[in-house]
């Protein structure tokens, strides 16, 4: 729940579909299928802190007013539909940009920030732009959902 607390503290949100799944599911989409790993929690907290105040951590960007909605972690959807995904192992997060400038420029800057975090601190971070995925010629399939950014630790 520590990542969830930081999400709220910085004004971001989390999908919460668990009320529709039954009383046995008591948390939002970060953990409706099980806990995320401690390492992914630490990455998420660091990412949100850098997003809010880049200069404190040695980064530069204009994304401080951008808000995110976390749409998946170790969630029920991935448990049922993609049992081999990083999400099911507690190592994947999905999010969408919900406010601030939501255009391609903001998305590109967000992806650049994630790449910089990868290069400076989280070398195992995998970043996938599912806003524009699949790129030209690609096909969506039963495993692709709506536009979002996916990150995981490999």
C-alpha positions as CSV (number, residue, x, y, z in Angstrom):
1,X,0.0,0.0,0.0
2,X,3.0,2.3,0.2
3,X,3.0,3.0,-3.5
4,X,-0.8,3.6,-3.4
5,X,-0.2,6.2,-0.6
6,X,2.4,8.0,-2.7
7,X,0.0,7.9,-5.8
8,X,-2.6,9.7,-3.7
9,X,-0.1,12.1,-2.0
10,X,1.0,13.4,-5.4
11,X,-2.6,13.7,-6.9
12,X,-2.5,10.6,-9.2
13,X,-5.2,7.9,-9.2
14,X,-5.6,4.2,-9.5
15,X,-8.2,2.2,-11.3
16,X,-10.4,0.2,-8.9
17,X,-12.6,-2.4,-10.5
18,X,-12.4,-4.8,-7.6
19,X,-15.8,-3.9,-6.2
20,X,-17.3,-5.5,-9.4
21,X,-15.3,-8.7,-8.8
22,X,-16.6,-9.8,-5.4
23,X,-15.9,-9.2,-1.7
24,X,-12.7,-11.2,-1.7
25,X,-10.9,-8.5,-3.7
26,X,-10.1,-5.6,-1.3
27,X,-7.7,-3.5,-3.3
28,X,-7.3,-1.5,-6.5
29,X,-5.7,-2.6,-9.7
30,X,-2.1,-2.4,-8.4
31,X,-2.7,-5.5,-6.3
32,X,-6.1,-7.0,-7.0
33,X,-4.4,-10.2,-8.1
34,X,-1.6,-10.1,-5.5
35,X,1.2,-7.9,-4.3
36,X,3.7,-6.1,-6.5
37,X,7.3,-6.7,-5.8
38,X,9.2,-4.5,-3.3
39,X,11.6,-3.4,-6.1
40,X,8.6,-2.3,-8.3
41,X,7.1,-0.5,-5.4
42,X,10.4,1.4,-4.9
43,X,10.7,2.2,-8.6
44,X,7.1,3.5,-8.6
45,X,7.7,5.8,-5.6
46,X,11.0,7.1,-7.1
47,X,9.3,7.7,-10.5
48,X,6.5,9.7,-8.9
49,X,8.9,11.8,-6.8
50,X,11.0,12.6,-9.9
51,X,7.8,13.4,-11.8
52,X,6.7,15.9,-9.1
53,X,10.1,17.5,-8.4
54,X,12.8,16.6,-11.0
55,X,15.6,18.9,-9.8
56,X,15.8,17.4,-6.4
57,X,16.8,14.1,-8.0
58,X,19.0,15.5,-10.8
59,X,16.4,15.3,-13.7
60,X,14.9,18.0,-16.0
61,X,11.4,17.9,-17.4
62,X,8.3,19.9,-17.7
63,X,5.9,17.1,-16.5
64,X,5.4,18.2,-12.9
65,X,1.7,19.1,-13.5
66,X,0.9,15.9,-15.4
67,X,-1.3,13.4,-13.6
68,X,-1.4,9.7,-14.1
69,X,-3.9,7.0,-13.6
70,X,-2.4,3.6,-12.8
71,X,-4.5,1.0,-14.6
72,X,-2.7,-2.3,-13.8
73,X,-0.1,-3.8,-11.5
74,X,-0.5,-7.4,-10.2
75,X,-4.2,-7.2,-11.1
76,X,-7.0,-9.6,-11.7
77,X,-7.2,-8.9,-15.5
78,X,-3.6,-10.0,-16.0
79,X,-3.9,-13.0,-13.6
80,X,-6.8,-14.3,-15.8
81,X,-5.8,-13.2,-19.3
82,X,-2.0,-13.2,-19.4
83,X,-0.7,-15.6,-16.8
84,X,2.9,-15.3,-18.1
85,X,3.1,-11.5,-18.0
86,X,5.4,-9.5,-15.7
87,X,2.2,-8.2,-14.1
88,X,1.4,-11.6,-12.6
89,X,4.8,-11.9,-11.1
90,X,4.2,-8.5,-9.5
91,X,6.8,-6.8,-11.7
92,X,4.6,-4.7,-14.2
93,X,2.8,-1.4,-14.0
94,X,0.5,0.3,-16.6
95,X,-0.5,3.9,-16.5
96,X,-2.3,6.5,-18.6
97,X,-1.7,10.3,-18.7
98,X,-4.9,11.9,-17.5
99,X,-4.2,15.6,-17.1
100,X,-1.7,18.2,-18.1
101,X,-1.0,18.2,-21.8
102,X,-2.0,14.7,-23.0
103,X,-0.7,15.0,-26.5
104,X,2.2,13.3,-28.2
105,X,4.7,15.9,-27.0
106,X,3.9,15.0,-23.3
107,X,4.0,11.3,-24.1
108,X,7.4,11.6,-25.7
109,X,8.7,13.6,-22.8
110,X,7.3,11.0,-20.4
111,X,9.0,8.2,-22.3
112,X,12.3,10.2,-22.4
113,X,12.1,10.6,-18.6
114,X,11.5,6.9,-18.1
115,X,14.5,6.2,-20.4
116,X,16.6,8.6,-18.3
117,X,15.5,6.9,-15.1
118,X,16.4,3.5,-16.7
119,X,19.9,4.8,-17.7
120,X,20.7,6.4,-14.3
121,X,19.1,4.1,-11.8
122,X,17.0,1.2,-13.0
123,X,18.9,-0.6,-15.7
124,X,16.4,-3.5,-15.8
125,X,13.5,-1.2,-16.5
126,X,11.6,-2.1,-19.7
127,X,9.4,0.6,-21.2
128,X,6.7,0.0,-23.8
129,X,4.6,2.7,-25.4
130,X,1.2,1.1,-25.9
131,X,-0.3,4.4,-26.9
132,X,1.2,4.0,-30.3
133,X,1.7,0.2,-30.2
134,X,1.6,-1.6,-32.4
135,X,3.5,0.7,-34.7
136,X,2.7,0.8,-38.4
137,X,1.8,-2.6,-39.7
138,X,1.4,-4.2,-36.3
139,X,-1.8,-5.8,-35.1
140,X,-3.6,-5.6,-31.8
141,X,-4.5,-9.0,-30.5
142,X,-6.2,-10.5,-27.5
143,X,-3.4,-9.3,-25.2
144,X,-3.4,-5.6,-26.2
145,X,-5.8,-3.4,-24.4
146,X,-6.3,0.4,-24.5
147,X,-3.6,3.0,-25.0
148,X,-1.2,3.2,-22.0
149,X,2.4,3.1,-21.0
150,X,3.7,-0.3,-19.7
151,X,6.8,-0.6,-17.5
152,X,8.3,-3.6,-15.9
153,X,11.5,-4.8,-14.3
154,X,13.2,-7.6,-16.2
